[in-house]
C-alpha cells in the first residue's frame, strides 16, 4: 500500500510540474498579445521560410534574383500571420522590414498594413561587426515611434538574436516590451504554427 501511495504522490508532483508552467505560459502569452495590441510591446519576427543559409556571393539588395527567397511554403507561413494577429485583436499594424526580398515578401504577405523599409533590420550575417550598431539603431528608431497601431518588425535570425538572445526559427517571432533596450524583456515567443 505504501508503494502505491508514494507512486501516486510522485505522479501528482510530476503532473503538477508539467501542467502549472503550461497554464502560466498561456496566461503570459495572453498578456504579451495585450501589450502588443495596446502599444506597450512590438512584434519582431524572422522572415518566413527561404531555404538555405546566408546569401549567394553575387548578392545585391535591389535584385531578388541574387538572394534567397521565400518558397511556396514560406509564402503560406507569412500569410498565416494575418489570421493569428486578428485572433488577438490586431487587424492593422505598422510594418517595418529589412530590405532583403525574403523579409519584404514576408511583410507584404502578412497583409496587415503598408510595409516600410528599415535599414537597421537588414541582415548582418556576413558583416557581424555591424550588429551592435544596427541593433542600437533599431532600438532608437522603435523607441522614437509615435503612439499608434501595433508595430511589427520583419528581420533576420541574427538581428532578432542580437536584440533578444532568442534564436527564432523561420517565421517565428518574439513580442518584446517597450521601451526597447540593450537588455529587453521578451514577453512571449509566437508563431502561426503554435
N, C-alpha and C positions, 0 to 999 in steps of 0.2 A: 504494500500500500504506500509506503514511503517513496519508493522509486517512482510510482505513478504521480504522486504529488510534486516531487522535485521536477519531473519531466513537464508537468502541466505548468508549473511556475516558470520554468526555463522557456517554454513555448510562449507564454504570455509576455515575458520580458522581450524576447526576440521580436514578436509581432508588434509590440508597443514601440520598439526602436525603429521598426520599418515603417509603421503607419504614421507615427507622430510627425516625422520630418516631411512626409508626403503632404499631409494636410497643411503644415506650416508653409511649405513651398508654394502650394496653391494660393494661400492667403497672401504671401509675399508677392507672387506674380500678379494677383489682382490689384494690389496696392501699386505695383510698378506700372501697370496699364493706366490706372487712375492718374498717377503722376505724369505720365506721358500725355494723356488726354488734357490735363489741366495746365500743361506748360511748365511743370516742375521737373521734367526729365526730357531726354531726347532718345531716339532710337538710332543706333549706329549698327549697320549690318555689312556683312561681307557679301559681295556680288553673288548672284546665283551661279549654278554650275557652268563652268567654262573649262572643259577637260585640259589637263596639262598643268605645268608649273612655270611660273615666270612668264617671260615673253620672248618671242624669237629675236635673234640677233639684229634683224633688219627693222625692229620696232619703230614705228612713227605714230605719235599720239593722234594725228589727224587722219590716219589711214587704217581703217578697221581690218583691211586685208593683211596687215602686218602684225596683227595681235591675236591673242587667244580670245575667242568669243563664246558667247552662250550657245549651247546646243539646244535642241528642242526641249529636252528635259529641263535645262536651265530657264528657258522662257516660261515653261509651265510653273516652275518653282517661283519665279518672280511674280507671275500673275496671282499666285496663291496668297500673296500678302494682302491684296485688296479685301477679300472676304474676312481674313483674320483681323485686320485693323477695324473693319466695320463691326465685327462681332464685339469689339471692345470700344465701340462708340466713336471711332475715328474714320470719317468718310473723306476728309480732305486734310492735306498736310503740306508743309513747306518742305520740298525735297531738294537736297543738295547732293551732288555726285562728283566723284572723281571724273576726270576727263577720259579715262580709259573706256573703250567701247563697251566692254562687258558690264561696267558699272552703269554707264548711261542707259544701256538697254535694260538692265535690271530696274533702274529707277523709272524708266518710261513704262515698262510692262506692269509695274505696280499700279499705275493709273490712279494715283491719289492726289495729284497736283502737278503743276508745271515743274520742270526739272531745271535747276540752276547749277552750273559747273562751279566747283570749289577746288582750286588747285592744291590746297593743303591736304585734300583727301586722295590725291594721286599716289600711286604705289611708290614706295622707296625700296622695293625688294632688291633692285640692282644697286642702289646707292644708299645703303643702310645709314651712312653718315648724315643723310638728310632727315632721318627720322625724328630726332629731338626737335629740330626747328619746325618741321611740318606739324608735329603734334602740338607744339606751343601755339602755332598759328591757328590750328583748328580750335583749340581751347578758347583763344581770344575772340575769334570770329563768332563762335557759337554763343559765348557769354555776352557779346555785344548785340545780339539779335533782339529786336523789339518783341514784346509780347504779341502773341497771335496764335495762329494754327499750330498744331503739334509739328515738331521738327524731326525729319528723317534724314540720316546721313548714309549714303551708299559708298562704300570704300572697299578696301582690300584687307586680307588677313593681317599683314604686317602693321597696317595702320590701326586696326581695332586692337591688336595685341599690344602695340606700343602705348596706347592710351589706357587700356583696361586690364592688361595681363591675362585676358581671356583669349584662347586660341579658337576662333569660330570655324565651324565647317562652312562649306558653301551655302549661301542663303540663310545663314544663322545670324542673329543679331543680339545686341545687348541693350537694355534700357538703362540709361545712366542718369543719375540725379544731377540736377543743375544747382549751382553753377559748376561747370566742369573745372577740373584742377589737374595737377600732375599726379594726384592720387585720388581719382574719382570713385564715387560709390556706385557700384553696379547693382542695380535693383533686381534684375532678372535676365536670364538668357532665354531668348524666344526665337521661334521659327514656325512657319506654317505647318511643318511636318510633325509638330508635337501634339 
